[in-house]
Amino acid sequence: MTAGGYSAEGDGWRLAWDPSKAAFPVLIGGVGWAVELTQPEASGLRDGLGSLLEQLGAIADQLMAEELISLELERGGWWLGLDGNPEFWELRCILAPAPGLRGLEGGWAPGAGSELARALICLPL
């Protein structure tokens, strides 16, 4: 990651950060979709996802191997949902539109959500 930006992608996910794009510096994407986010939107997504992962980590050792979990979080216009087990989960997100702005709904398949999360958490937002 450099001051000039960052780009990464994997199977079913994509993330790019270009600080020279003042209005929408962060791009996130999944299979067949992508959207550019403002810095506050990206920070909200990153922070909310970090909170979900903390919750998952706090209960992971209490779950049996075959147990599945569903976690949800609403914060700062974001709704995030994580479904699966501590090692393999899918991620869904909804950004409720603020007046005059666009909203979005997206998701990542098991495996792709965790890779996106690792990349997003490292962004210097």
N, CA, C and O atoms as a GROMACS GRO file, in nm:
protein
  500
    1MET      N    1   0.084  -0.117   0.000
    1MET     CA    2   0.000   0.000   0.000
    1MET      C    3   0.089   0.124   0.000
    1MET      O    4   0.182   0.135   0.080
    2THR      N    5   0.059   0.215  -0.089
    2THR     CA    6   0.137   0.338  -0.098
    2THR      C    7   0.045   0.458  -0.077
    2THR      O    8  -0.077   0.443  -0.078
    3ALA      N    9   0.104   0.575  -0.059
    3ALA     CA   10   0.025   0.697  -0.045
    3ALA      C   11  -0.054   0.725  -0.173
    3ALA      O   12  -0.153   0.798  -0.170
    4GLY      N   13  -0.010   0.668  -0.283
    4GLY     CA   14  -0.077   0.687  -0.410
    4GLY      C   15  -0.197   0.597  -0.432
    4GLY      O   16  -0.272   0.617  -0.527
    5GLY      N   17  -0.217   0.498  -0.345
    5GLY     CA   18  -0.333   0.413  -0.358
    5GLY      C   19  -0.303   0.267  -0.333
    5GLY      O   20  -0.193   0.229  -0.292
    6TYR      N   21  -0.405   0.186  -0.357
    6TYR     CA   22  -0.399   0.044  -0.328
    6TYR      C   23  -0.507  -0.025  -0.409
    6TYR      O   24  -0.615   0.029  -0.428
    7SER      N   25  -0.478  -0.143  -0.458
    7SER     CA   26  -0.576  -0.221  -0.531
    7SER      C   27  -0.549  -0.369  -0.505
    7SER      O   28  -0.434  -0.414  -0.511
    8ALA      N   29  -0.655  -0.443  -0.477
    8ALA     CA   30  -0.643  -0.587  -0.456
    8ALA      C   31  -0.773  -0.653  -0.497
    8ALA      O   32  -0.880  -0.592  -0.491
    9GLU      N   33  -0.763  -0.777  -0.538
    9GLU     CA   34  -0.883  -0.853  -0.570
    9GLU      C   35  -0.853  -1.001  -0.558
    9GLU      O   36  -0.738  -1.044  -0.562
   10GLY      N   37  -0.959  -1.075  -0.542
   10GLY     CA   38  -0.948  -1.220  -0.532
   10GLY      C   39  -1.075  -1.281  -0.588
   10GLY      O   40  -1.154  -1.213  -0.653
   11ASP      N   41  -1.094  -1.407  -0.562
   11ASP     CA   42  -1.210  -1.479  -0.612
   11ASP      C   43  -1.337  -1.424  -0.547
   11ASP      O   44  -1.364  -1.454  -0.430
   12GLY      N   45  -1.413  -1.344  -0.620
   12GLY     CA   46  -1.540  -1.292  -0.571
   12GLY      C   47  -1.534  -1.161  -0.496
   12GLY      O   48  -1.635  -1.121  -0.436
   13TRP      N   49  -1.421  -1.093  -0.496
   13TRP     CA   50  -1.412  -0.964  -0.426
   13TRP      C   51  -1.312  -0.873  -0.495
   13TRP      O   52  -1.223  -0.917  -0.567
   14ARG      N   53  -1.331  -0.743  -0.470
   14ARG     CA   54  -1.240  -0.642  -0.526
   14ARG      C   55  -1.239  -0.522  -0.433
   14ARG      O   56  -1.342  -0.484  -0.378
   15LEU      N   57  -1.122  -0.461  -0.415
   15LEU     CA   58  -1.107  -0.342  -0.332
   15LEU      C   59  -1.001  -0.252  -0.395
   15LEU      O   60  -0.893  -0.298  -0.432
   16ALA      N   61  -1.034  -0.125  -0.406
   16ALA     CA   62  -0.936  -0.028  -0.456
   16ALA      C   63  -0.950   0.100  -0.375
   16ALA      O   64  -1.060   0.139  -0.336
   17TRP      N   65  -0.837   0.165  -0.351
   17TRP     CA   66  -0.834   0.293  -0.279
   17TRP      C   67  -0.745   0.386  -0.359
   17TRP      O   68  -0.629   0.357  -0.385
   18ASP      N   69  -0.802   0.500  -0.399
   18ASP     CA   70  -0.729   0.601  -0.475
   18ASP      C   71  -0.755   0.736  -0.408
   18ASP      O   72  -0.856   0.800  -0.436
   19PRO      N   73  -0.665   0.780  -0.320
   19PRO     CA   74  -0.688   0.904  -0.246
   19PRO      C   75  -0.698   1.028  -0.335
   19PRO      O   76  -0.742   1.132  -0.288
   20SER      N   77  -0.657   1.019  -0.461
   20SER     CA   78  -0.670   1.135  -0.550
   20SER      C   79  -0.814   1.155  -0.596
   20SER      O   80  -0.848   1.261  -0.648
   21LYS      N   81  -0.899   1.054  -0.578
   21LYS     CA   82  -1.041   1.067  -0.612
   21LYS      C   83  -1.113   1.119  -0.488
   21LYS      O   84  -1.163   1.040  -0.407
   22ALA      N   85  -1.118   1.249  -0.473
   22ALA     CA   86  -1.167   1.312  -0.350
   22ALA      C   87  -1.309   1.269  -0.313
   22ALA      O   88  -1.335   1.242  -0.196
   23ALA      N   89  -1.400   1.264  -0.408
   23ALA     CA   90  -1.539   1.234  -0.374
   23ALA      C   91  -1.562   1.088  -0.337
   23ALA      O   92  -1.631   1.059  -0.239
   24PHE      N   93  -1.506   0.996  -0.414
   24PHE     CA   94  -1.529   0.853  -0.394
   24PHE      C   95  -1.397   0.776  -0.405
   24PHE      O   96  -1.370   0.715  -0.508
   25PRO      N   97  -1.314   0.779  -0.301
   25PRO     CA   98  -1.181   0.720  -0.311
   25PRO      C   99  -1.172   0.568  -0.297
   25PRO      O  100  -1.068   0.509  -0.326
   26VAL      N  101  -1.280   0.504  -0.252
   26VAL     CA  102  -1.274   0.360  -0.227
   26VAL      C  103  -1.376   0.288  -0.316
   26VAL      O  104  -1.491   0.330  -0.326
   27LEU      N  105  -1.332   0.182  -0.380
   27LEU     CA  106  -1.419   0.097  -0.459
   27LEU      C  107  -1.424  -0.040  -0.395
   27LEU      O  108  -1.320  -0.098  -0.364
   28ILE      N  109  -1.545  -0.092  -0.374
   28ILE     CA  110  -1.561  -0.230  -0.329
   28ILE      C  111  -1.643  -0.303  -0.434
   28ILE      O  112  -1.724  -0.241  -0.503
   29GLY      N  113  -1.624  -0.432  -0.446
   29GLY     CA  114  -1.700  -0.507  -0.544
   29GLY      C  115  -1.708  -0.654  -0.510
   29GLY      O  116  -1.628  -0.706  -0.432
   30GLY      N  117  -1.804  -0.718  -0.570
   30GLY     CA  118  -1.824  -0.861  -0.558
   30GLY      C  119  -1.845  -0.918  -0.697
   30GLY      O  120  -1.804  -0.857  -0.796
   31VAL      N  121  -1.907  -1.033  -0.705
   31VAL     CA  122  -1.931  -1.097  -0.834
   31VAL      C  123  -2.037  -1.016  -0.909
   31VAL      O  124  -2.153  -1.011  -0.867
   32GLY      N  125  -1.998  -0.954  -1.019
   32GLY     CA  126  -2.091  -0.883  -1.104
   32GLY      C  127  -2.134  -0.746  -1.057
   32GLY      O  128  -2.229  -0.689  -1.112
   33TRP      N  129  -2.069  -0.690  -0.956
   33TRP     CA  130  -2.106  -0.556  -0.911
   33TRP      C  131  -1.986  -0.488  -0.847
   33TRP      O  132  -1.893  -0.553  -0.800
   34ALA      N  133  -1.992  -0.355  -0.846
   34ALA     CA  134  -1.891  -0.273  -0.777
   34ALA      C  135  -1.954  -0.137  -0.751
   34ALA      O  136  -2.045  -0.095  -0.823
   35VAL      N  137  -1.906  -0.069  -0.649
   35VAL     CA  138  -1.955   0.064  -0.615
   35VAL      C  139  -1.841   0.144  -0.554
   35VAL      O  140  -1.756   0.089  -0.483
   36GLU      N  141  -1.841   0.272  -0.582
   36GLU     CA  142  -1.743   0.361  -0.520
   36GLU      C  143  -1.805   0.421  -0.395
   36GLU      O  144  -1.923   0.456  -0.393
   37LEU      N  145  -1.723   0.433  -0.289
   37LEU     CA  146  -1.767   0.485  -0.160
   37LEU      C  147  -1.694   0.613  -0.126
   37LEU      O  148  -1.580   0.635  -0.166
   38THR      N  149  -1.762   0.698  -0.050
   38THR     CA  150  -1.695   0.814   0.007
   38THR      C  151  -1.603   0.764   0.118
   38THR      O  152  -1.616   0.650   0.162
   39GLN      N  153  -1.512   0.849   0.162
   39GLN     CA  154  -1.424   0.810   0.272
   39GLN      C  155  -1.504   0.779   0.399
   39GLN      O  156  -1.474   0.678   0.463
   40PRO      N  157  -1.603   0.860   0.439
   40PRO     CA  158  -1.681   0.824   0.559
   40PRO      C  159  -1.759   0.694   0.543
   40PRO      O  160  -1.772   0.617   0.639
   41GLU      N  161  -1.811   0.667   0.422
   41GLU     CA  162  -1.882   0.541   0.400
   41GLU      C  163  -1.786   0.423   0.414
   41GLU      O  164  -1.819   0.323   0.478
   42ALA      N  165  -1.668   0.434   0.353
   42ALA     CA  166  -1.570   0.326   0.362
   42ALA      C  167  -1.523   0.306   0.506
   42ALA      O  168  -1.506   0.192   0.550
   43SER      N  169  -1.502   0.415   0.578
   43SER     CA  170  -1.462   0.404   0.719
   43SER      C  171  -1.571   0.335   0.800
   43SER      O  172  -1.543   0.251   0.886
   44GLY      N  173  -1.697   0.371   0.773
   44GLY     CA  174  -1.809   0.308   0.843
   44GLY      C  175  -1.817   0.160   0.815
   44GLY      O  176  -1.841   0.080   0.905
   45LEU      N  177  -1.797   0.121   0.689
   45LEU     CA  178  -1.797  -0.021   0.652
   45LEU      C  179  -1.682  -0.093   0.721
   45LEU      O  180  -1.701  -0.200   0.779
   46ARG      N  181  -1.564  -0.035   0.715
   46ARG     CA  182  -1.446  -0.097   0.778
   46ARG      C  183  -1.468  -0.114   0.927
   46ARG      O  184  -1.442  -0.222   0.982
   47ASP      N  185  -1.515  -0.009   0.995
   47ASP     CA  186  -1.533  -0.016   1.139
   47ASP      C  187  -1.644  -0.114   1.178
   47ASP      O  188  -1.630  -0.189   1.275
   48GLY      N  189  -1.753  -0.113   1.103
   48GLY     CA  190  -1.862  -0.207   1.131
   48GLY      C  191  -1.819  -0.350   1.110
   48GLY      O  192  -1.853  -0.438   1.189
   49LEU      N  193  -1.745  -0.375   1.003
   49LEU     CA  194  -1.695  -0.510   0.977
   49LEU      C  195  -1.598  -0.553   1.086
   49LEU      O  196  -1.600  -0.669   1.128
   50GLY      N  197  -1.513  -0.461   1.131
   50GLY     CA  198  -1.423  -0.492   1.241
   50GLY      C  199  -1.498  -0.531   1.367
   50GLY      O  200  -1.458  -0.623   1.438
   51SER      N  201  -1.609  -0.462   1.396
   51SER     CA  202  -1.691  -0.496   1.513
   51SER      C  203  -1.755  -0.633   1.498
   51SER      O  204  -1.758  -0.710   1.594
   52LEU      N  205  -1.805  -0.664   1.379
   52LEU     CA  206  -1.862  -0.797   1.356
   52LEU      C  207  -1.759  -0.907   1.377
   52LEU      O  208  -1.787  -1.010   1.438
   53LEU      N  209  -1.638  -0.883   1.325
   53LEU     CA  210  -1.533  -0.984   1.340
   53LEU      C  211  -1.489  -1.000   1.485
   53LEU      O  212  -1.454  -1.110   1.527
   54GLU      N  213  -1.491  -0.891   1.562
   54GLU     CA  214  -1.462  -0.900   1.705
   54GLU      C  215  -1.568  -0.985   1.774
   54GLU      O  216  -1.535  -1.070   1.858
   55GLN      N  217  -1.695  -0.964   1.741
   55GLN     CA  218  -1.803  -1.043   1.799
   55GLN      C  219  -1.786  -1.191   1.763
   55GLN      O  220  -1.801  -1.279   1.848
   56LEU      N  221  -1.755  -1.217   1.638
   56LEU     CA  222  -1.735  -1.354   1.593
   56LEU      C  223  -1.619  -1.419   1.668
   56LEU      O  224  -1.629  -1.534   1.712
   57GLY      N  225  -1.509  -1.346   1.683
   57GLY     CA  226  -1.394  -1.398   1.757
   57GLY      C  227  -1.424  -1.426   1.903
   57GLY      O  228  -1.372  -1.521   1.960
   58ALA      N  229  -1.510  -1.344   1.963
   58ALA     CA  230  -1.542  -1.359   2.105
   58ALA      C  231  -1.624  -1.485   2.132
   58ALA      O  232  -1.619  -1.539   2.243
   59ILE      N  233  -1.700  -1.532   2.033
   59ILE     CA  234  -1.784  -1.649   2.057
   59ILE      C  235  -1.736  -1.774   1.982
   59ILE      O  236  -1.792  -1.882   2.000
   60ALA      N  237  -1.635  -1.761   1.901
   60ALA     CA  238  -1.590  -1.871   1.816
   60ALA      C  239  -1.556  -1.997   1.895
   60ALA      O  240  -1.588  -2.107   1.853
   61ASP      N  241  -1.492  -1.982   2.009
   61ASP     CA  242  -1.451  -2.100   2.086
   61ASP      C  243  -1.568  -2.163   2.162
   61ASP      O  244  -1.551  -2.269   2.222
   62GLN      N  245  -1.683  -2.101   2.160
   62GLN     CA  246  -1.801  -2.155   2.227
   62GLN      C  247  -1.890  -2.234   2.132
   62GLN      O  248  -1.987  -2.296   2.175
   63LEU      N  249  -1.858  -2.232   2.004
   63LEU     CA  250  -1.938  -2.299   1.904
   63LEU      C  251  -1.885  -2.439   1.874
   63LEU      O  252  -1.764  -2.461   1.873
   64MET      N  253  -1.977  -2.531   1.850
   64MET     CA  254  -1.937  -2.664   1.805
   64MET      C  255  -1.903  -2.655   1.656
   64MET      O  256  -1.948  -2.563   1.588
   65ALA      N  257  -1.826  -2.748   1.608
   65ALA     CA  258  -1.777  -2.744   1.470
   65ALA      C  259  -1.890  -2.731   1.368
   65ALA      O  260  -1.874  -2.659   1.269
   66GLU      N  261  -2.001  -2.797   1.388
   66GLU     CA  262  -2.110  -2.794   1.292
   66GLU      C  263  -2.208  -2.679   1.313
   66GLU      O  264  -2.302  -2.662   1.235
   67GLU      N  265  -2.188  -2.600   1.418
   67GLU     CA  266  -2.278  -2.488   1.446
   67GLU      C  267  -2.254  -2.371   1.352
   67GLU      O  268  -2.141  -2.336   1.320
   68LEU      N  269  -2.364  -2.312   1.308
   68LEU     CA  270  -2.358  -2.193   1.224
   68LEU      C  271  -2.403  -2.073   1.306
   68LEU      O  272  -2.477  -2.086   1.403
   69ILE      N  273  -2.358  -1.957   1.266
   69ILE     CA  274  -2.391  -1.835   1.338
   69ILE      C  275  -2.438  -1.729   1.240
   69ILE      O  276  -2.398  -1.728   1.124
   70SER      N  277  -2.522  -1.642   1.289
   70SER     CA  278  -2.569  -1.527   1.212
   70SER      C  279  -2.552  -1.404   1.300
   70SER      O  280  -2.611  -1.396   1.408
   71LEU      N  281  -2.472  -1.309   1.255
   71LEU     CA  282  -2.450  -1.184   1.327
   71LEU      C  283  -2.494  -1.068   1.240
   71LEU      O  284  -2.476  -1.071   1.118
   72GLU      N  285  -2.553  -0.967   1.302
   72GLU     CA  286  -2.596  -0.847   1.231
   72GLU      C  287  -2.552  -0.725   1.308
   72GLU      O  288  -2.539  -0.728   1.431
   73LEU      N  289  -2.529  -0.617   1.234
   73LEU     CA  290  -2.489  -0.491   1.296
   73LEU      C  291  -2.547  -0.378   1.214
   73LEU      O  292  -2.543  -0.380   1.091
   74GLU      N  293  -2.602  -0.278   1.282
   74GLU     CA  294  -2.648  -0.155   1.218
   74GLU      C  295  -2.573  -0.040   1.280
   74GLU      O  296  -2.573  -0.022   1.402
   75ARG      N  297  -2.508   0.039   1.194
   75ARG     CA  298  -2.430   0.152   1.244
   75ARG      C  299  -2.400   0.249   1.130
   75ARG      O  300  -2.358   0.210   1.022
   76GLY      N  301  -2.425   0.377   1.158
   76GLY     CA  302  -2.387   0.482   1.063
   76GLY      C  303  -2.441   0.465   0.923
   76GLY      O  304  -2.371   0.495   0.826
   77GLY      N  305  -2.563   0.420   0.910
   77GLY     CA  306  -2.622   0.399   0.778
   77GLY      C  307  -2.597   0.262   0.719
   77GLY      O  308  -2.659   0.225   0.620
   78TRP      N  309  -2.507   0.185   0.778
   78TRP     CA  310  -2.474   0.051   0.729
   78TRP      C  311  -2.553  -0.055   0.806
   78TRP      O  312  -2.571  -0.045   0.927
   79TRP      N  313  -2.598  -0.157   0.733
   79TRP     CA  314  -2.644  -0.282   0.792
   79TRP      C  315  -2.550  -0.387   0.738
   79TRP      O  316  -2.530  -0.398   0.617
   80LEU      N  317  -2.492  -0.466   0.828
   80LEU     CA  318  -2.401  -0.574   0.788
   80LEU      C  319  -2.450  -0.705   0.846
   80LEU      O  320  -2.495  -0.710   0.961
   81GLY      N  321  -2.443  -0.810   0.769
   81GLY     CA  322  -2.481  -0.942   0.814
   81GLY      C  323  -2.375  -1.044   0.778
   81GLY      O  324  -2.324  -1.046   0.666
   82LEU      N  325  -2.343  -1.127   0.874
   82LEU     CA  326  -2.241  -1.230   0.858
   82LEU      C  327  -2.307  -1.363   0.893
   82LEU      O  328  -2.362  -1.378   1.002
   83ASP      N  329  -2.302  -1.460   0.802
   83ASP     CA  330  -2.364  -1.591   0.822
   83ASP      C  331  -2.266  -1.701   0.788
   83ASP      O  332  -2.201  -1.697   0.683
   84GLY      N  333  -2.256  -1.800   0.876
   84GLY     CA  334  -2.169  -1.914   0.850
   84GLY      C  335  -2.108  -1.964   0.978
   84GLY      O  336  -2.170  -1.961   1.084
   85ASN      N  337  -1.984  -2.009   0.969
   85ASN     CA  338  -1.911  -2.052   1.088
   85ASN      C  339  -1.788  -1.962   1.102
   85ASN      O  340  -1.758  -1.885   1.011
   86PRO      N  341  -1.716  -1.972   1.212
   86PRO     CA  342  -1.604  -1.879   1.233
   86PRO      C  343  -1.496  -1.884   1.124
   86PRO      O  344  -1.422  -1.787   1.108
   87GLU      N  345  -1.487  -1.993   1.051
   87GLU     CA  346  -1.383  -2.004   0.949
   87GLU      C  347  -1.433  -1.976   0.808
   87GLU      O  348  -1.352  -1.944   0.720
   88PHE      N  349  -1.562  -1.986   0.785
   88PHE     CA  350  -1.616  -1.978   0.648
   88PHE      C  351  -1.753  -1.914   0.654
   88PHE      O  352  -1.850  -1.978   0.693
   89TRP      N  353  -1.761  -1.787   0.616
   89TRP     CA  354  -1.887  -1.713   0.629
   89TRP      C  355  -1.910  -1.623   0.509
   89TRP      O  356  -1.816  -1.583   0.440
   90GLU      N  357  -2.038  -1.593   0.485
   90GLU     CA  358  -2.074  -1.498   0.381
   90GLU      C  359  -2.104  -1.364   0.446
   90GLU      O  360  -2.140  -1.358   0.563
   91LEU      N  361  -2.089  -1.259   0.370
   91LEU     CA  362  -2.110  -1.124   0.420
   91LEU      C  363  -2.209  -1.053   0.329
   91LEU      O  364  -2.198  -1.060   0.206
   92ARG      N  365  -2.305  -0.984   0.390
   92ARG     CA  366  -2.400  -0.902   0.316
   92ARG      C  367  -2.396  -0.761   0.373
   92ARG      O  368  -2.369  -0.743   0.491
   93CYS      N  369  -2.423  -0.662   0.289
   93CYS     CA  370  -2.423  -0.524   0.336
   93CYS      C  371  -2.530  -0.443   0.266
   93CYS      O  372  -2.564  -0.467   0.150
   94ILE      N  373  -2.583  -0.347   0.339
   94ILE     CA  374  -2.677  -0.249   0.284
   94ILE      C  375  -2.634  -0.114   0.338
   94ILE      O  376  -2.611  -0.097   0.458
   95LEU      N  377  -2.623  -0.018   0.249
   95LEU     CA  378  -2.600   0.120   0.287
   95LEU      C  379  -2.728   0.196   0.261
   95LEU      O  380  -2.769   0.214   0.146
   96ALA      N  381  -2.793   0.241   0.370
   96ALA     CA  382  -2.916   0.318   0.357
   96ALA      C  383  -2.879   0.456   0.306
   96ALA      O  384  -2.790   0.521   0.361
   97PRO      N  385  -2.947   0.501   0.203
   97PRO     CA  386  -2.908   0.629   0.145
   97PRO      C  387  -2.942   0.748   0.234
   97PRO      O  388  -3.052   0.757   0.289
   98ALA      N  389  -2.847   0.836   0.248
   98ALA     CA  390  -2.871   0.964   0.313
   98ALA      C  391  -2.947   1.050   0.211
   98ALA      O  392  -2.940   1.023   0.092
   99PRO      N  393  -3.018   1.153   0.256
   99PRO     CA  394  -3.090   1.238   0.161
   99PRO      C  395  -2.997   1.289   0.049
   99PRO      O  396  -2.890   1.344   0.076
  100GLY      N  397  -3.039   1.269  -0.073
  100GLY     CA  398  -2.963   1.316  -0.188
  100GLY      C  399  -2.850   1.225  -0.230
  100GLY      O  400  -2.780   1.257  -0.327
  101LEU      N  401  -2.828   1.113  -0.162
  101LEU     CA  402  -2.720   1.021  -0.197
  101LEU      C  403  -2.776   0.887  -0.239
  101LEU      O  404  -2.894   0.859  -0.218
  102ARG      N  405  -2.692   0.804  -0.298
  102ARG     CA  406  -2.732   0.672  -0.343
  102ARG      C  407  -2.713   0.572  -0.230
  102ARG      O  408  -2.633   0.595  -0.139
  103GLY      N  409  -2.786   0.463  -0.236
  103GLY     CA  410  -2.768   0.353  -0.142
  103GLY      C  411  -2.709   0.236  -0.217
  103GLY      O  412  -2.686   0.244  -0.338
  104LEU      N  413  -2.685   0.129  -0.145
  104LEU     CA  414  -2.633   0.010  -0.212
  104LEU      C  415  -2.668  -0.113  -0.132
  104LEU      O  416  -2.693  -0.107  -0.012
  105GLU      N  417  -2.668  -0.224  -0.201
  105GLU     CA  418  -2.684  -0.354  -0.138
  105GLU      C  419  -2.589  -0.449  -0.210
  105GLU      O  420  -2.587  -0.453  -0.332
  106GLY      N  421  -2.512  -0.524  -0.134
  106GLY     CA  422  -2.417  -0.615  -0.194
  106GLY      C  423  -2.385  -0.730  -0.102
  106GLY      O  424  -2.433  -0.736   0.011
  107GLY      N  425  -2.305  -0.821  -0.150
  107GLY     CA  426  -2.268  -0.935  -0.069
  107GLY      C  427  -2.150  -1.009  -0.129
  107GLY      O  428  -2.115  -0.992  -0.246
  108TRP      N  429  -2.090  -1.092  -0.044
  108TRP     CA  430  -1.976  -1.173  -0.083
  108TRP      C  431  -1.997  -1.315  -0.034
  108TRP      O  432  -2.045  -1.337   0.077
  109ALA      N  433  -1.962  -1.408  -0.117
  109ALA     CA  434  -1.976  -1.550  -0.085
  109ALA      C  435  -1.878  -1.590   0.025
  109ALA      O  436  -1.782  -1.518   0.053
  110PRO      N  437  -1.903  -1.707   0.086
  110PRO     CA  438  -1.807  -1.755   0.186
  110PRO      C  439  -1.665  -1.757   0.129
  110PRO      O  440  -1.643  -1.800   0.016
  111GLY      N  441  -1.572  -1.710   0.207
  111GLY     CA  442  -1.433  -1.699   0.166
  111GLY      C  443  -1.401  -1.561   0.111
  111GLY      O  444  -1.300  -1.502   0.151
  112ALA      N  445  -1.484  -1.509   0.022
  112ALA     CA  446  -1.458  -1.378  -0.037
  112ALA      C  447  -1.475  -1.267   0.067
  112ALA      O  448  -1.398  -1.170   0.068
  113GLY      N  449  -1.575  -1.280   0.154
  113GLY     CA  450  -1.598  -1.178   0.257
  113GLY      C  451  -1.481  -1.164   0.353
  113GLY      O  452  -1.445  -1.052   0.390
  114SER      N  453  -1.423  -1.275   0.392
  114SER     CA  454  -1.310  -1.268   0.486
  114SER      C  455  -1.186  -1.209   0.419
  114SER      O  456  -1.110  -1.137   0.484
  115GLU      N  457  -1.165  -1.239   0.292
  115GLU     CA  458  -1.051  -1.180   0.221
  115GLU      C  459  -1.070  -1.029   0.204
  115GLU      O  460  -0.975  -0.952   0.223
  116LEU      N  461  -1.191  -0.987   0.168
  116LEU     CA  462  -1.219  -0.845   0.157
  116LEU      C  463  -1.198  -0.776   0.291
  116LEU      O  464  -1.140  -0.668   0.297
  117ALA      N  465  -1.246  -0.838   0.397
  117ALA     CA  466  -1.232  -0.779   0.531
  117ALA      C  467  -1.086  -0.757   0.566
  117ALA      O  468  -1.050  -0.651   0.616
  118ARG      N  469  -1.000  -0.855   0.540
  118ARG     CA  470  -0.857  -0.841   0.570
  118ARG      C  471  -0.797  -0.724   0.493
  118ARG      O  472  -0.716  -0.648   0.548
  119ALA      N  473  -0.834  -0.709   0.367
  119ALA     CA  474  -0.781  -0.600   0.286
  119ALA      C  475  -0.837  -0.465   0.330
  119ALA      O  476  -0.763  -0.367   0.339
  120LEU      N  477  -0.966  -0.459   0.359
  120LEU     CA  478  -1.031  -0.333   0.396
  120LEU      C  479  -0.981  -0.280   0.530
  120LEU      O  480  -0.963  -0.160   0.546
  121ILE      N  481  -0.959  -0.367   0.624
  121ILE     CA  482  -0.917  -0.325   0.757
  121ILE      C  483  -0.779  -0.258   0.754
  121ILE      O  484  -0.747  -0.178   0.841
  122CYS      N  485  -0.699  -0.291   0.654
  122CYS     CA  486  -0.565  -0.231   0.644
  122CYS      C  487  -0.563  -0.093   0.578
  122CYS      O  488  -0.460  -0.025   0.581
  123LEU      N  489  -0.673  -0.050   0.518
  123LEU     CA  490  -0.674   0.080   0.450
  123LEU      C  491  -0.658   0.194   0.549
  123LEU      O  492  -0.720   0.193   0.655
  124PRO      N  493  -0.576   0.292   0.515
  124PRO     CA  494  -0.556   0.408   0.604
  124PRO      C  495  -0.664   0.515   0.584
  124PRO      O  496  -0.638   0.622   0.527
  125LEU      N  497  -0.783   0.485   0.629
  125LEU     CA  498  -0.895   0.577   0.606
  125LEU      C  499  -0.908   0.678   0.719
  125LEU      O  500  -0.997   0.763   0.716
   0.00000   0.00000   0.00000
